[in-house]
Amino acid sequence: MQSQSEFSLAEVVAILTRTPATLDAMLRGLSDDWTRRNEGEKTWSAYDIVGHLIVGERTDWMPRVRMILEHGEARPFVPFDRFAQFKESQDRSLAQLLDDFAAARRESLISLDAVKLQSGDFSRRGKHPALGVVMLSQLLATWAVHDLNHLHQLARVMAHQYREQAGPWSAYLGVLHCAGHGR
């Protein structure tokens, strides 16, 4: 059995760098039937997921990195509005959202590089409003896992659109049986 890997900023950045292109490849040019449908009440569409990622880029990840570096545990993070995309994405095309996310992620990665983190910085602590004390390495790891979580969610919500059309094969398609999590 393989053990978990140690925290690596380079690996986090590798995931964060790839997410915009992955989303673009999966979504750009698809019809609204694919990108605006969800899995039912209180679930998100592909469009909603991209909007959520944009809000996170602008208000969550780098602001919290800076908060840890500048204030440590003395000042808690501003709570993140997990549903702000429903207001902020209105009247925008998916192509615009994909472009906005790619630009916002580029800016985040430039900002992350500019803080010149050293290995000793990863154990620095901040204060999450609900989770309490968290380390910078945990925040950065969560940023990458958050991307992967929403890519998983995206695949699940898109597969859901053809759950009936897959017929008897659906029994073998785990993505159609995945419990809705990570909204």
C-alpha positions in Angstrom: 0.0 0.0 0.0 1.4 3.4 -1.0 1.7 6.0 1.8 0.5 9.5 1.4 3.0 11.9 0.0 4.5 14.8 1.9 3.3 18.3 1.2 4.9 19.7 -1.9 4.2 23.3 -3.0 5.5 22.3 -6.5 2.8 19.5 -6.7 0.1 21.9 -5.5 1.1 24.4 -8.2 1.2 21.6 -10.8 -2.5 20.8 -10.1 -3.5 24.5 -9.8 -1.9 25.3 -13.1 -3.7 22.5 -15.0 -7.2 23.2 -13.7 -8.2 26.0 -16.1 -7.1 24.1 -19.2 -8.9 21.0 -17.9 -12.1 22.9 -17.4 -11.7 24.6 -20.8 -11.1 21.2 -22.6 -14.2 19.7 -20.9 -16.6 22.5 -21.3 -15.8 25.1 -23.9 -18.2 24.9 -26.9 -20.7 22.5 -25.2 -24.4 23.3 -25.3 -26.3 24.7 -22.3 -27.9 21.3 -22.1 -24.6 19.9 -20.9 -23.4 22.9 -18.9 -26.5 24.4 -17.3 -28.2 21.2 -16.0 -27.6 19.9 -12.6 -28.4 16.7 -10.7 -31.6 18.0 -9.1 -32.6 20.4 -6.3 -29.8 22.1 -4.4 -27.1 20.8 -6.8 -24.8 22.7 -9.1 -24.3 22.6 -12.9 -21.0 22.8 -14.6 -21.7 26.6 -15.1 -22.2 27.0 -11.4 -19.0 25.1 -10.6 -16.9 27.4 -12.8 -18.5 30.4 -11.2 -17.7 29.1 -7.7 -14.1 28.5 -8.7 -13.8 32.2 -9.8 -15.2 33.4 -6.5 -12.7 31.3 -4.7 -9.8 32.6 -6.7 -10.8 36.2 -5.9 -11.9 36.0 -2.3 -10.5 32.8 -0.7 -7.2 31.3 -1.5 -4.6 34.0 -1.9 -6.4 36.4 0.6 -6.1 33.6 3.2 -2.4 32.9 2.3 -1.7 36.6 2.9 -3.8 36.6 6.1 -1.7 33.8 7.5 1.6 35.4 6.5 0.6 38.9 7.7 -1.5 38.2 10.8 -1.1 34.5 11.8 -3.9 33.4 14.2 -4.5 37.0 15.4 -7.1 37.7 12.7 -9.5 35.1 11.5 -10.2 34.6 7.8 -13.2 36.3 6.3 -15.9 33.7 5.9 -16.2 32.4 2.3 -19.5 32.7 0.5 -19.8 29.3 -1.2 -22.9 30.4 -3.1 -21.8 33.8 -4.4 -21.5 32.5 -7.9 -25.3 32.5 -8.3 -25.3 36.3 -8.1 -21.8 37.1 -9.6 -22.1 34.8 -12.7 -25.5 36.1 -13.8 -25.7 37.2 -17.5 -22.2 35.8 -18.3 -21.6 33.1 -20.8 -19.7 30.0 -19.9 -16.9 31.0 -22.3 -16.6 34.3 -20.3 -16.4 32.4 -17.1 -13.8 30.0 -18.4 -11.7 33.0 -19.5 -12.2 34.8 -16.2 -11.2 31.7 -14.2 -8.1 31.2 -16.3 -7.1 34.9 -15.8 -7.9 34.8 -12.1 -5.9 31.6 -11.6 -2.9 33.1 -13.5 -3.0 36.1 -11.2 -3.2 33.8 -8.1 -0.3 31.8 -9.2 1.8 34.9 -9.9 0.9 36.2 -6.4 1.7 32.9 -4.8 5.1 32.8 -6.5 5.7 36.4 -5.5 5.4 35.7 -1.7 8.5 33.4 -2.1 7.3 30.8 0.4 10.0 28.8 2.2 9.6 25.4 3.8 9.4 27.0 7.3 6.4 29.0 6.2 4.2 25.9 5.7 3.8 25.4 9.4 2.6 29.0 9.9 -0.9 29.1 11.3 -4.1 31.1 10.6 -7.6 31.0 12.0 -10.5 29.7 10.0 -13.9 31.0 11.2 -15.4 27.5 11.4 -12.4 25.1 11.6 -10.2 26.9 14.0 -6.5 26.9 13.7 -5.1 25.7 10.3 -1.6 25.6 8.8 -0.5 27.2 5.6 0.4 23.8 4.2 -3.2 22.6 4.9 -4.6 25.7 3.1 -2.4 25.1 0.1 -3.1 21.4 0.0 -6.9 22.1 0.3 -6.7 24.5 -2.7 -5.4 21.7 -4.9 -7.8 19.2 -3.5 -10.7 21.7 -3.9 -9.9 21.9 -7.6 -9.9 18.1 -7.9 -13.1 17.9 -5.9 -14.8 20.2 -8.3 -13.4 18.4 -11.3 -14.9 15.2 -9.9 -18.2 17.0 -9.3 -18.1 18.3 -12.8 -17.6 14.8 -14.3 -20.4 13.5 -12.0 -22.9 16.2 -13.0 -22.2 15.8 -16.7 -22.5 12.0 -16.5 -25.8 12.4 -14.7 -27.2 13.9 -17.9 -26.9 10.5 -19.7 -27.7 8.2 -16.7 -30.8 6.9 -18.4 -29.4 6.8 -21.9 -26.6 4.5 -20.6 -29.2 1.8 -20.0 -27.9 -1.4 -18.4 -24.3 -0.2 -18.6 -25.0 2.3 -15.8 -24.5 -0.6 -13.3 -20.8 -0.5 -14.3 -20.3 3.3 -14.3 -19.3 4.4 -10.8 -19.7 8.0 -11.7 -23.4 7.4 -11.9 -23.5 6.0 -8.4 -21.4 8.5 -6.6 -23.2 10.2 -3.8 -23.6 13.9 -4.4 -20.9 15.5 -2.3 -18.7 18.6 -2.6 -21.4 21.1 -3.5 
